[in-house]
Amino acid sequence: MKTRWCQRGLGLLLLLASLGLLAADDDPQRWLDRMAAAMSQMSYQGTFVYIQGEKVETMRITHVVDGQGSSERLVSISGLPREIVRDSAGVRWLSGEGHSVMADPAVNRPFFPELPLDDARLAAGSYEFKLAGTERVAGHSARLLSIVPKDTYRYGYSLWLDTQSGLLLQWRLTASDGATLAKLMFTDMKIGSEVDRTELLSGSSSQALDQVKSGLPAEARPSQGQSTWQAVHVPSGFRLASHRQQEPGKGQVFEHLVYSDGIAVVSVYVESSGSRELDAGLSKLGTTHAFSREVDDFRVTVVGDVPAATVQMIAESVGLDRR
């Protein structure tokens, strides 16, 4: 009798454990946490196709994490030669034969996936998270996770995550009405020891990389103090996440504020107008919108992978913080 009760008790514990695992497997937050950890802590390498309207690009990414930190190289396979190299020295954007487009030693965050995912828990008020079934992507089993915006000020996402590692294998960006704006899909993927680290080496000469100069003021550093400028009106859910500013007494004013709702990220740049003419108003590159305007003798530019109405709302409310 005692043995029978022990067997029943063990069976009950196993049942409860399995129910707990199933519940965890259906928790969207758990899948987001797995993805964030995998994309930042694992070494991976693969080729993916990016489609936006009639534009189709093929890219190759190598992301390596070791004792020296993380390094990443993103290179175009189709179209014009372009690459992004990111390591402990910052980030360098290059095009053509080693020609530098921009560099910023203060930026050291991965550029892939294109989902920022700063803090998905804070995003619960702005998005709805839904899990669906599994599909086959790049030879891997993938779980579909949808992130649906609750208003028109942000985009939505559909994510296909590797069921074993949590790595992002496929991605779709959607408007608030569900229309597809862009999509990305890996055609092959290597993980861990399978990664060929020699692909981290840039196709451009090291001399060209050493000559890269930042398009941002070298004196601009992360600041813990209160920013001089502020956006008075931002969509619900967005908060000031960080800011950089140039040290006083350098002649030019530069300030960079970052607002985030936990997923979407919007940058606000404020700088002295100088002698350069300002292309005021709204502009668009792919799914990224920018809005620029003059405020007294300053140039304000707001940029983000968000709808046009979002950057315009924020830009038109930016002013000196008079608190």
N, C-alpha and C positions, 0 to 999 in steps of 0.2 A: 504493500500500500504506500509506504514511504517513498519507494522508488518511483511509483506512478505519479505521486504528487510532485516529486522533483522534476520528472520529465515534463509534466504539465507546466510547472513554474518556468522551466527553461524555455519551453515552447512559447509561453506568453512573453517572456523577456525578448526572445528573438523576434516575435511579431511586433512588439512595441518598438524595438530598434529599427526594424525594417520600415515601419510606418514613419518613424522619425527621419530616416534617410530619404524616403519618398517625399516627405514634406519639405525637407531641405532642398531636394532636387527641383522642386517646384517654386522655390523662393527666388524671385527676380533679383533681389538685392544680393543674394549669394552668388548668382551668376555674374553680376556686375563686378563684385569684389574679385571673383576668380579671373575675370577678364583683365581688370586693372593690374592685378598681381602678375599675371602671365605676360602681359605686354611690356611690363617694366622690369621684371626679374628674370625672364627666360631669354635664352639666345634662340633666335629664329631667323629664317632666311626664305625668301620666296619671290615669285613673279606674280604680279597682279595686273588686272585690266581695270582702268578707270573710265567710266562713260558719263559724259555730261552733255546733254543735248545731242548734237551730231559729232561732238568731239570724243575721240577714243584714244586713250593713251595706255601704253604698256610700260610698267615700272618694275624695277628690281630693288628689293630692300634687304639689307643685312643688318641685323641688330644683335650685338654681342654684349653680354654681361660677364665680367670677370673681376678679379681682385683690384683692378684699376678703375672700376666703375662701369659705366655703360657707354658704348660707342655705336654710332648708327650711320649708315650711308644709304641714301636713296638716289637712284640713278635712272634716267629715262632710257628706254630701249627703242622707243619709236619717237618720231618727231625730232625737234632740235635737241642737240646734246645738252643736258642739264643734270645737275646733281646737287644734293644737299649733304654735307658732312657735319656730323655733330659728335663732339667728344668733350673731354675736360676743358679744352680751350674755348668752348663755345660752339657757335654754329656758323657755317659758311655756305652761302648760296652761290653756285657757279653756273655759267652757261658758256656755250661755245668752247673754244680751246683754252680752258682754264681762266676765262675772264670772270672776275668776281663781280657779282651783282650786289651783294650786301653781306655784312658780317656783324655779329653782335656777341661779344664775349660773355655777356650777362645772361644769355639765353642758353639753357642746357636741359630742355625738356624734350621728350620724343615728339616727332612730327607725325607718327603713325601709331595708333589709328587716328583718324581725323575727328573722332569723338573725344573732346577734352577730358570729360569725366573727372572734374575737380573734386566734387563731393556729391555723389548721387543721392545720398540720404537727405541733403538739403533741397534736392530737386523734387522731392515728392509732392510739394505743393504746386509745382508748375507742370509736371508730367505724370502720365499714367504708365505703369510698367506692366507688360503682358508677356507671358511665356506661351509658346505654341509647341508644335511637334519637332521632329528631327528630320534633317535632309542630308544629302551627300554633297560635300563641297571639297574640291581639290583632293579627292580620295579619302576624306575624313568625314566622320559622322559629326553633324553640327546641330546645335539646338538654336531655335529661332527665338529671339527676345525683341519685342517691339517697345519703343519709347515714344509715347503719343503726347504731343503738347496739348495743354489745356486752354491755350489762347493763340492768337495769330502773331505773337511777338517772337516766336522761336520755331526752329525746325523740329521735325520728328526723325527718328532713326529706327531702322530694322537691322538687327545684328544677328549674324549666324556664328555661334561660338563652338569651337571644338569641344566635344563632350569629354575628352580625356584631359586636355590641358587648359581649356578656357580661352585659348588664343582666338582672336578675331579672324575669321576666314572669308566672310562676305559682309558687305555693308551697303545700306541704301538710305539715302537722305530724302526726306519727304517734306512737302509743304504742309501747312496746318489742315488743308483739305484732303490730304492723303496723296496728292499728285507727286510722282517721282521727279526729283530734281537732279540727282546724280546717284551712281552706284559703282561699287568696287567689288571685285571678286578675285581671290587668289586662284591661280591655275596649278600651282605646285607649292609645297611647303615643306621645309626641313626644320627640325627642332633639335636643340641640344648639341651633342657631339657630331651630328651630321652637318652642321653649319661650316661652310668654307670661309674661314676668317680672312683669307687673302683678299676677299672681295671688299673688305673694309678700306683697302688702299685706293686712294683716289686716282682716277684716270688722268687728272691734271698733275703737273709737276709740283713737288713740295715747295719749290721756289715761288710758284704762282700763289700757292696757299699762304705762304709766309707774307706776301705782299698785300694780302687782303686788308682793307681798312674798314672800320665800322662806319656805317651810315648814321649811327647815333653818337651823341657826345660821349667821349671816353669818361667824362666826369660823372655821368649819370649812374647813380648807384641805388640799390634798394634802400628805401627809407622806412624807418619805423615810426617817424613822426607824422603829424597831421599834414595832409596834402594842402597845397595852396589853392588848388582848383577843385571843383566838385561838379558832378552832374546832379541837378536838383530833381529832375524827373527821369526815372528809369522804370522799365516794366516790373510789375510785381514779381518778387522772387530774386531779382538781381541785387547783389551786394558788392561793395568795394572789397576786392580780394587782395590787391597789392598795389604799390605805386613806387615809381622811381623818379628821382629828380636830380637835376644838375646842381652841383654845389654853388652856394651864393658867391657873387663876386666874379663870375666868369664872363660877364658881359651879355651872354645869351641866356634866355630862359628856356628850359626844357623840362617837361613833366610828363610822365607816362602813368596813367591809371588803368587798372584792369578790373572790370566788373564781371561777375559770374553768377549764374543761377544754380551752379553745381554741375552743369553740363555745358551749356553755351557760354562762350567767353567773348567779351567785347573790350577792345583797347581804345583808350582815349589819349590822343597825343596833343600836347599844348606846347607850342614853341614860338619864339619871336618871329614876327613876319619877315624882317630883314628886307632884302631887295628882291626876293623871288616872288613872282606872281602866283596867286592862289587860284587853282581851278575849283571854284566854289560849287557846292551842290552835291548831287548824288552821282556816284559812279559804281560800276559793277565789274567784277572779274570772276567768272564762274559763278559759284554760289556765295561768294563773299561780297558784301556791300560796304561802301565807305561814303561818309558824308562830311564835307568840309565847309567851314565858314570862318569869317573874320570876327574876332571879338576885340574891339579897340585896336591895339597894335599887335595882336597875337593871332596865330593860326591854330584853329582847333580842328582836328580830324578824328573821326570815330570810325573804327574798322571792326568787322566781325563776320563770322559765318552764320549770319542771322538774316531775317527779312529786312527789306529796305526801311520799313516803318520803324524798326527798332533803333537802327543807327541814327535815323533822322530825329527821333524823339530825344535821344540822349544828347546828340550834338547841339540841338537848339536850346538845351537847358544848361549847358556847361558855362560856368562863370567862376569868378573868384569867390573863394569861401570867405564870407564876411562874418563868420561866427566869432 
